[in-house]
Amino acid sequence: MAENDAPFFIEDTDEGEISSDVAGIGNLLATTHIPLRADGSLETGDIRTQSIATLESLKNSLEKAGSSLADVIHLTIYLTDMAERPAFNEVYCAYFKKPYPVRCAVGVAALADPGMRVEVTALAARRAR
């Protein structure tokens, strides 16, 4: 395996986390985000507030890893209520522009915390360093 083909992991700064913040191989990054406030606490507001917190978290992690929202190629959105998809989409359109990433929305019965309404998983390209 070539050196640039070896997986790499950017660890989450929270000591209690059991997941890396971002993982990658070559110039492809993978990351999953929940609605966290800047201080690391869980945002439990309405779907718009949680969507903003989730996409801000995604944006910050990608930038730390040498990428950006403009480099996202695929996004999976997990919603506990598919009726909230239009509200998520309003927030989404403030963060992503055409050409939009390929995306999938999945309705789920629950997420890791009972207060969570949204979670996203993204694949993104990493810029050459």
Disulfide bonds with the S-S distance in Angstrom:
none
